[in-house]
Amino acid sequence: MARVTSAGRIFSTAMLAQLAEHGVEILGRNDDDPNGRFAWFLDPANIKIELWEPKK
């Protein structure tokens, strides 16, 4: 499993912005979940991908 990191985080606002600049559809983000941070987007083949960073 590959990890994309940005400034010590698995994902960041900047990384999601970069994805959006390249045409990736960002579906949502939740930084307030008790289980950690989540983000969802569609890849170029319209497959939904979820990123999860556990609480520390």
Short mmCIF file of the C-alpha atoms (twelve columns), coordinates in Angstrom:
data_MODEL
# 
_entry.id   MODEL 
# 
loop_
_atom_site.group_PDB 
_atom_site.id 
_atom_site.type_symbol 
_atom_site.label_atom_id 
_atom_site.label_alt_id 
_atom_site.label_comp_id 
_atom_site.label_asym_id 
_atom_site.label_seq_id 
_atom_site.Cartn_x 
_atom_site.Cartn_y 
_atom_site.Cartn_z 
_atom_site.pdbx_PDB_model_num 
ATOM 1  C CA . MET A 1  0.000   0.000  0.000   1 
ATOM 2  C CA . ALA A 2  1.464   3.333  -1.048  1 
ATOM 3  C CA . ARG A 3  1.188   6.425  1.109   1 
ATOM 4  C CA . VAL A 4  1.225   9.985  -0.112  1 
ATOM 5  C CA . THR A 5  2.520   12.270 2.601   1 
ATOM 6  C CA . SER A 6  2.622   16.011 2.908   1 
ATOM 7  C CA . ALA A 7  4.374   17.694 5.845   1 
ATOM 8  C CA . GLY A 8  4.108   14.564 7.989   1 
ATOM 9  C CA . ARG A 9  0.435   13.999 7.249   1 
ATOM 10 C CA . ILE A 10 -1.052  11.315 5.071   1 
ATOM 11 C CA . PHE A 11 -3.075  13.949 3.272   1 
ATOM 12 C CA . SER A 12 -3.431  17.692 3.480   1 
ATOM 13 C CA . THR A 13 -5.469  20.549 2.094   1 
ATOM 14 C CA . ALA A 14 -2.620  21.300 -0.330  1 
ATOM 15 C CA . MET A 15 -2.546  17.721 -1.621  1 
ATOM 16 C CA . LEU A 16 -6.318  17.697 -2.188  1 
ATOM 17 C CA . ALA A 17 -6.030  21.061 -3.978  1 
ATOM 18 C CA . GLN A 18 -3.327  19.600 -6.245  1 
ATOM 19 C CA . LEU A 19 -5.559  16.660 -7.091  1 
ATOM 20 C CA . ALA A 20 -8.431  19.038 -7.908  1 
ATOM 21 C CA . GLU A 21 -6.114  21.110 -10.149 1 
ATOM 22 C CA . HIS A 22 -5.475  17.937 -12.152 1 
ATOM 23 C CA . GLY A 23 -9.170  17.296 -12.681 1 
ATOM 24 C CA . VAL A 24 -9.778  14.874 -9.815  1 
ATOM 25 C CA . GLU A 25 -13.255 15.300 -8.338  1 
ATOM 26 C CA . ILE A 26 -13.015 15.794 -4.566  1 
ATOM 27 C CA . LEU A 27 -16.188 14.407 -2.990  1 
ATOM 28 C CA . GLY A 28 -15.662 15.477 0.598   1 
ATOM 29 C CA . ARG A 29 -13.486 15.752 3.649   1 
ATOM 30 C CA . ASN A 30 -13.992 15.290 7.385   1 
ATOM 31 C CA . ASP A 31 -11.337 16.341 9.901   1 
ATOM 32 C CA . ASP A 32 -13.686 16.052 12.907  1 
ATOM 33 C CA . ASP A 33 -14.457 12.316 12.972  1 
ATOM 34 C CA . PRO A 34 -13.488 10.654 16.291  1 
ATOM 35 C CA . ASN A 35 -11.665 7.914  14.318  1 
ATOM 36 C CA . GLY A 36 -9.395  10.334 12.420  1 
ATOM 37 C CA . ARG A 37 -9.343  12.412 9.248   1 
ATOM 38 C CA . PHE A 38 -11.086 11.315 6.048   1 
ATOM 39 C CA . ALA A 39 -11.217 12.487 2.439   1 
ATOM 40 C CA . TRP A 40 -13.025 11.018 -0.565  1 
ATOM 41 C CA . PHE A 41 -12.458 11.539 -4.277  1 
ATOM 42 C CA . LEU A 42 -13.039 9.887  -7.656  1 
ATOM 43 C CA . ASP A 43 -10.117 8.603  -9.678  1 
ATOM 44 C CA . PRO A 44 -10.021 9.075  -13.494 1 
ATOM 45 C CA . ALA A 45 -12.003 5.834  -13.937 1 
ATOM 46 C CA . ASN A 46 -14.723 7.162  -11.558 1 
ATOM 47 C CA . ILE A 47 -13.758 4.778  -8.764  1 
ATOM 48 C CA . LYS A 48 -14.340 6.255  -5.313  1 
ATOM 49 C CA . ILE A 49 -11.199 6.406  -3.149  1 
ATOM 50 C CA . GLU A 50 -11.157 7.071  0.584   1 
ATOM 51 C CA . LEU A 51 -8.137  8.403  2.430   1 
ATOM 52 C CA . TRP A 52 -8.004  7.869  6.191   1 
ATOM 53 C CA . GLU A 53 -5.503  9.172  8.704   1 
ATOM 54 C CA . PRO A 54 -6.053  7.640  12.173  1 
ATOM 55 C CA . LYS A 55 -6.171  9.831  15.266  1 
ATOM 56 C CA . LYS A 56 -2.814  10.045 16.996  1 
# 
